[in-house]
Amino acid sequence: MALKITVIGTGYLGATHAAAMAELGFEVLGLDVVAEKIAMLQRGEVPMYEPGLEELLRKHVAGIEGASGRLRFTTDPAEAADFGDVHFICVNTPQKHGEYACDMSYVDTALESLAKHLTKASLVVGKSTVPVGSADRLAARLAELAPAGDEVELAWNPEFLREGFAVQDTLHPDRIVVGVRSERAEKLLREVYATPIAEGSPFVVTDFPTAELVKTSANSFLATKISFINAMAEVCEAAGGDVVRLAEALGHDDRIGKKFLRAGIGFGGGCLPKDIRAFMARAGELGADQALTFLREIDSINMRRRGQMVEMAREALGGGSFLGKRVAVLGATFKPDSDDVRDSPALNVAGQIHLQGGQVTVYDPKGMVNARRLFPTLGYADTATDAVRGADVVLHLTEWREFRELDPAALASVATTPVILDGRNALDPQTWRAAGWTYRAMGRPAA
């Protein structure tokens, strides 16, 4: 008999996982405590922008004309417990207020609300990013609460989604990692992921702690690589070098590779910053804090980049005050192909300049609604041209393709002063300079 799957939590991770499981041929039931979110998903609409997700959802949601009908949603944990053979926990694990540590309350609540209704053999699978040691604790809690007792067990299967590529990453993962305690759990997860395994996705079987550590250590490695090239940009600024050429030369070394070596204003979003901080906090609890002290410097380099971009903008305006100066900011999201503005370096820079008296106007292809909600006092424009109109300096802070395809000559005609600061090293300096712009980027020569 075909496995039935539930997905607990239908935010960014959960909605994507539920739609992908339906695409892989399973009957899926999504569970969430927010009734409005469930109603939205049931209409085939997603509460966030993610390329391809809404189309995938509409292909499978029951009640939509022409859909497979394999995907439904509910707010009832008892219904989910009765329906599923495999239950994926996909809730958020944000940073605790005023602390580095991870807030596990959503995971704990999700597991407990489901567990008390589990009366038949089933597998509960954690996908949320959690501190190492959480799975052991949650497995004990599951055994305590589930009426089916030993017939219910836990596994850990971390997610590796990249915003903007989440559908691709779920259907065609570069690896599948499962932390299991039994052959039965491994067999069930091999069945769930049979299609990507058959396509060649590596299937890595580990214990609980290793599975939990894979995601946080992967994010820590990426953060380290990004902050490394940003540190090199600081050295290039001081020495008169060119960090783009430096990164190109480094990238030809197979041991290092080209990816994540683009210097700029650093990383943000809902994962990397909070994950490396939670990792440091957990290492401290385990008595291994010295092993991760380097991550404090990685975080520090990253946050410093934002202030450096503000100072670069001040210099471009003559080195004095921002008062009365018009600043255009291209980009609000923390990365392109997403509407996510959580811990966005672009918005942080825009906000700092605004607080120092600058008249800031922001434009972003997809992040405007979320940006307005977070920073209602900033100015917003409907197009890049409108944002740049009358600007004394333009800051390119999120590397959307739309910005790379702008006509620099047309933009120069509407700016008061054609000065562009490329905070992502993603624009072509020659093209912009040829169109009359003064082009500056972090870690690159002025001309």
C-alpha positions in Angstrom: 0.0 0.0 0.0 1.3 3.5 -0.9 2.7 5.6 1.9 0.6 8.6 3.0 2.6 11.7 4.1 1.8 14.6 6.4 3.7 17.8 6.6 3.5 19.7 9.9 4.0 23.4 9.4 3.2 25.0 6.0 5.6 27.9 5.9 8.4 28.2 3.4 9.9 24.8 4.1 6.6 22.9 4.7 4.6 24.3 1.7 7.5 23.4 -0.6 8.0 19.9 0.9 4.2 19.2 0.8 3.9 20.2 -2.9 7.1 18.2 -3.8 5.9 15.1 -2.0 2.6 15.3 -4.0 4.7 15.7 -7.2 6.6 12.5 -6.3 3.2 10.7 -6.3 2.2 10.6 -2.6 -1.0 11.5 -1.0 -0.2 14.4 1.2 -1.9 16.3 4.1 -0.5 19.6 5.2 -1.1 20.7 8.8 -0.8 24.2 10.3 -2.3 26.1 13.3 -2.9 29.3 11.2 -6.3 28.8 9.6 -5.7 31.8 7.1 -2.6 30.1 5.8 -4.4 26.8 5.3 -7.2 28.6 3.5 -4.7 30.3 1.2 -2.9 27.1 0.3 -6.2 25.3 -0.3 -6.9 27.9 -2.9 -3.5 27.1 -4.5 -1.9 30.3 -3.3 1.4 30.6 -1.5 2.2 33.1 1.3 5.7 33.8 -0.1 7.4 34.3 -3.4 9.3 31.2 -4.5 9.8 30.5 -8.2 7.8 27.5 -9.4 6.1 26.8 -6.1 2.6 28.2 -6.8 2.5 26.3 -10.1 3.5 23.1 -8.4 0.9 23.6 -5.6 -1.9 24.3 -8.1 -0.9 21.1 -10.0 -1.9 19.0 -6.9 -4.3 20.7 -4.5 -7.6 18.9 -4.2 -10.5 21.0 -5.4 -8.6 22.9 -8.1 -9.7 22.1 -11.6 -7.3 19.8 -13.4 -5.2 19.2 -10.3 -4.2 15.7 -9.2 -6.0 16.1 -5.9 -3.1 14.4 -4.0 -2.6 17.4 -1.7 -4.9 18.6 1.0 -4.6 20.8 4.1 -6.0 20.8 7.6 -5.7 22.5 11.1 -6.6 19.3 12.9 -3.6 17.3 14.3 -5.9 14.3 15.0 -6.8 14.1 11.3 -3.1 14.3 10.4 -2.1 11.6 12.8 -4.8 9.3 11.5 -3.9 10.0 7.9 -0.2 9.7 7.7 2.4 6.9 7.7 5.3 9.4 7.6 5.0 12.8 9.4 7.5 15.5 8.5 8.0 18.3 11.0 8.8 21.5 9.0 8.3 24.3 11.5 10.5 27.4 12.1 13.4 27.5 14.6 14.1 31.2 15.0 16.7 32.8 17.1 15.6 33.5 20.7 15.1 37.2 21.5 18.2 38.6 23.2 20.1 35.4 22.8 22.2 33.5 20.2 20.3 30.2 21.0 17.6 28.6 18.9 14.0 28.8 19.9 12.7 25.2 19.9 9.2 26.0 21.1 7.6 25.5 17.6 9.2 22.1 17.1 8.3 21.0 20.7 4.7 22.1 20.2 4.4 20.5 16.8 5.7 17.1 18.0 3.6 17.1 21.2 0.3 18.1 19.4 0.8 15.3 16.9 2.3 12.6 19.2 -0.8 12.3 21.5 -2.9 11.3 18.5 -0.5 8.6 17.1 -2.4 5.4 17.6 -0.8 3.4 14.7 2.7 2.5 13.5 4.3 5.6 11.9 7.5 7.5 11.5 7.9 11.1 12.6 10.7 12.9 10.7 12.2 16.2 11.7 13.3 18.5 8.9 13.7 21.7 10.9 17.2 23.0 11.7 17.7 22.2 15.4 20.6 22.2 18.0 22.5 18.9 18.1 21.0 16.7 20.8 17.4 17.8 20.1 16.5 14.6 18.3 17.4 12.4 21.3 15.2 14.5 23.5 12.3 14.6 21.1 12.5 10.8 20.5 12.1 10.3 24.3 9.2 12.7 24.4 7.5 10.9 21.4 7.9 7.5 23.2 6.3 9.0 26.3 3.3 10.6 24.5 2.4 8.4 21.6 -0.4 5.9 22.4 1.1 3.5 19.8 4.3 3.3 21.9 7.2 1.5 20.2 5.4 1.4 16.9 6.1 5.2 16.5 9.7 6.3 16.0 11.6 9.4 15.1 14.1 10.1 12.3 16.0 13.3 11.4 16.2 14.4 7.8 17.6 18.0 7.5 16.6 20.3 4.7 19.1 22.0 2.4 16.8 24.4 0.5 18.2 27.5 -1.1 15.6 30.3 -1.4 14.9 30.8 -5.1 15.7 27.2 -5.9 13.6 25.4 -3.3 11.4 23.3 -5.6 14.5 22.1 -7.6 16.3 21.4 -4.3 13.4 19.3 -3.0 12.7 17.3 -6.1 16.4 16.8 -7.2 18.4 17.2 -4.0 22.2 17.2 -4.1 22.1 14.8 -1.1 19.6 13.2 1.2 20.7 12.8 4.8 18.8 10.7 7.3 19.5 10.1 11.0 17.8 6.9 12.0 17.8 4.3 14.7 16.3 1.3 12.9 16.3 -0.4 9.6 12.5 0.2 9.4 13.0 4.0 9.5 15.7 3.8 6.9 13.5 1.6 4.6 10.6 4.1 4.9 12.7 7.0 4.0 14.2 5.2 1.1 10.7 4.6 -0.1 9.8 8.3 0.3 12.8 9.4 -1.6 12.9 6.5 -4.2 12.6 8.9 -7.2 15.5 11.2 -6.4 17.6 8.2 -5.2 16.9 6.5 -8.6 18.0 9.7 -10.3 21.3 9.6 -8.5 20.9 11.7 -5.4 23.3 10.4 -2.7 21.5 8.9 0.3 23.6 9.3 3.5 22.5 7.3 6.6 23.8 8.6 9.9 23.0 8.7 13.6 20.9 11.5 15.1 23.7 13.9 16.2 25.5 13.7 12.8 22.2 14.4 10.9 21.5 17.4 13.1 25.1 18.7 12.6 25.1 18.5 8.8 22.9 21.5 8.2 24.5 23.8 10.8 28.0 22.8 9.7 27.1 23.3 6.0 25.7 26.8 6.8 28.7 27.6 8.9 31.1 26.6 6.1 29.2 28.8 3.6 29.2 31.7 6.0 32.9 31.3 6.5 33.6 31.3 2.8 31.5 34.5 2.3 33.1 36.3 5.2 36.6 35.2 4.0 36.3 36.9 0.7 34.7 39.9 2.3 37.7 40.1 4.7 40.0 39.9 1.6 37.9 42.8 0.1 38.9 44.9 3.2 42.6 44.0 2.6 42.2 44.9 -1.1 40.7 48.3 -0.2 43.7 49.0 2.0 46.3 47.6 -0.5 44.8 48.8 -3.8 44.0 45.3 -5.0 40.9 44.0 -6.9 38.9 41.5 -5.0 37.0 40.3 -8.1 40.2 39.3 -9.8 41.5 37.8 -6.6 38.4 35.7 -6.2 38.6 34.6 -9.9 42.2 33.4 -9.3 41.3 31.6 -6.1 38.3 30.0 -7.7 40.5 28.2 -10.3 41.9 26.1 -7.4 39.8 23.0 -7.2 40.3 22.8 -3.5 38.6 26.1 -3.0 36.1 26.5 -6.0 34.4 29.5 -7.4 31.1 29.5 -5.5 30.4 32.0 -2.7 33.5 34.0 -3.5 31.7 37.2 -4.6 32.6 40.0 -2.2 29.9 42.4 -1.1 27.7 43.5 1.8 27.5 40.0 3.2 24.9 37.4 4.0 21.5 37.7 5.6 18.2 35.9 5.6 16.4 33.6 8.0 19.0 30.8 8.0 22.8 31.7 7.9 23.0 34.4 10.6 20.7 32.6 13.1 22.1 29.1 12.4 25.7 30.1 13.0 24.7 31.9 16.3 22.7 28.9 17.5 25.6 26.6 16.6 27.9 28.7 18.8 25.4 28.7 21.6 25.0 24.9 21.5 28.7 24.3 21.3 29.0 26.4 24.5 26.4 24.2 26.2 28.3 21.1 25.2 31.6 22.5 26.5 33.0 22.7 23.0 32.7 26.5 22.6 36.4 27.0 21.7 35.9 24.9 18.6 33.5 27.5 17.2 35.0 30.8 18.4 36.0 31.5 14.8 32.3 31.8 13.9 32.0 34.9 16.1 34.6 36.6 13.8 32.7 35.4 10.8 29.5 37.0 12.1 31.4 40.2 13.0 33.0 40.5 9.5 29.6 40.0 8.0 27.9 42.6 10.1 30.8 45.1 9.5 30.1 45.0 5.8 26.8 46.8 6.2 28.4 49.7 8.1 31.2 49.9 5.5 28.6 50.3 2.7 27.0 53.2 4.7 30.4 54.9 5.0 31.1 54.3 1.3 27.8 56.1 0.5 28.8 58.9 2.8 32.2 59.3 1.1 30.4 59.3 -2.3 28.3 62.2 -1.1 31.4 64.3 -0.1 32.1 62.7 3.3 29.7 64.9 5.3 26.1 64.4 6.5 23.3 62.5 4.7 20.9 65.3 5.6 19.0 66.4 2.5 20.7 63.9 0.3 18.6 61.6 -2.0 19.8 57.9 -1.9 18.3 55.3 -4.2 18.6 51.7 -3.0 18.1 48.9 -5.6 17.2 45.8 -3.7 15.4 45.0 -0.4 15.4 41.2 -0.2 18.4 39.4 1.3 19.0 37.6 -2.0 17.5 37.6 -5.5 14.6 35.4 -6.6 12.9 35.6 -3.1 10.6 38.1 -1.3 12.4 37.4 2.0 13.6 40.5 3.8 14.6 38.8 7.1 17.9 40.2 8.3 18.4 41.8 4.8 21.7 43.6 4.4 20.1 45.8 1.8 17.3 47.0 4.1 19.7 47.3 7.0 21.9 49.7 5.0 18.9 51.6 3.7 17.6 51.9 7.3 20.9 53.1 8.7 21.2 55.9 6.0 17.6 56.9 6.7 18.2 57.2 10.4 21.2 59.4 9.6 18.9 61.8 7.7 19.1 60.6 4.1 16.0 60.6 1.9 16.1 56.9 0.9 14.0 55.4 -1.9 13.9 51.6 -2.3 12.9 49.4 -5.2 12.9 45.6 -5.3 11.2 43.3 -7.9 9.5 41.1 -5.3 10.2 42.3 -1.8 8.3 45.6 -1.6 5.3 44.4 0.5 7.5 42.7 3.1 10.0 45.7 3.1 7.2 48.2 3.7 5.9 46.1 6.5 9.4 46.0 8.2 10.5 49.5 7.4 7.4 51.6 6.8 9.3 54.9 7.2 11.5 54.4 4.1 10.5 55.7 0.7 9.4 53.2 -2.0 9.3 53.4 -5.8 7.4 51.3 -8.3 10.3 50.9 -10.7 14.1 51.2 -10.6 13.9 54.3 -12.7 11.5 56.0 -10.3 13.8 55.0 -7.4 16.9 56.6 -9.1 15.1 59.8 -10.3 16.7 62.7 -8.5 19.2 60.6 -6.6 22.6 61.9 -5.5 23.9 58.3 -5.2 22.6 54.9 -6.2 23.3 51.7 -4.1 23.0 48.3 -5.8 22.4 46.0 -2.8 20.6 42.9 -4.1 21.8 41.2 -7.3 18.5 40.8 -9.2 18.9 40.0 -12.9 16.6 43.0 -13.6 19.3 45.3 -12.2 22.0 43.7 -14.3 19.8 44.4 -17.3 19.1 48.0 -16.6 20.1 50.6 -19.2 22.8 52.7 -17.5 22.5 55.6 -20.0 18.8 55.9 -19.4 19.3 55.8 -15.6 22.0 58.5 -15.8 19.6 60.8 -17.4 17.2 60.8 -14.4 19.8 60.7 -11.6 21.0 64.1 -10.1 24.5 62.7 -9.8 25.4 59.5 -11.7 27.3 57.7 -8.9 26.6 54.0 -8.3 28.0 51.8 -5.5 27.8 48.2 -6.3 27.3 46.4 -3.0 27.3 43.0 -4.7 30.0 43.3 -7.3 27.5 42.1 -9.9 27.3 44.9 -12.4 29.8 45.5 -15.3 32.0 48.5 -14.3 33.0 49.2 -17.9 29.4 49.4 -19.1 28.3 51.8 -16.3 31.4 54.0 -16.6 31.0 54.2 -20.4 27.4 55.5 -19.7 28.8 58.3 -17.6 28.6 56.8 -14.1 31.1 56.9 -11.4 31.2 53.2 -10.4 32.6 52.0 -7.1 32.5 48.6 -5.5 33.8 47.1 -2.3 37.4 45.8 -2.6 37.9 47.2 -6.1 40.0 50.1 -7.4 38.1 53.3 -8.0 38.9 53.3 -11.7 
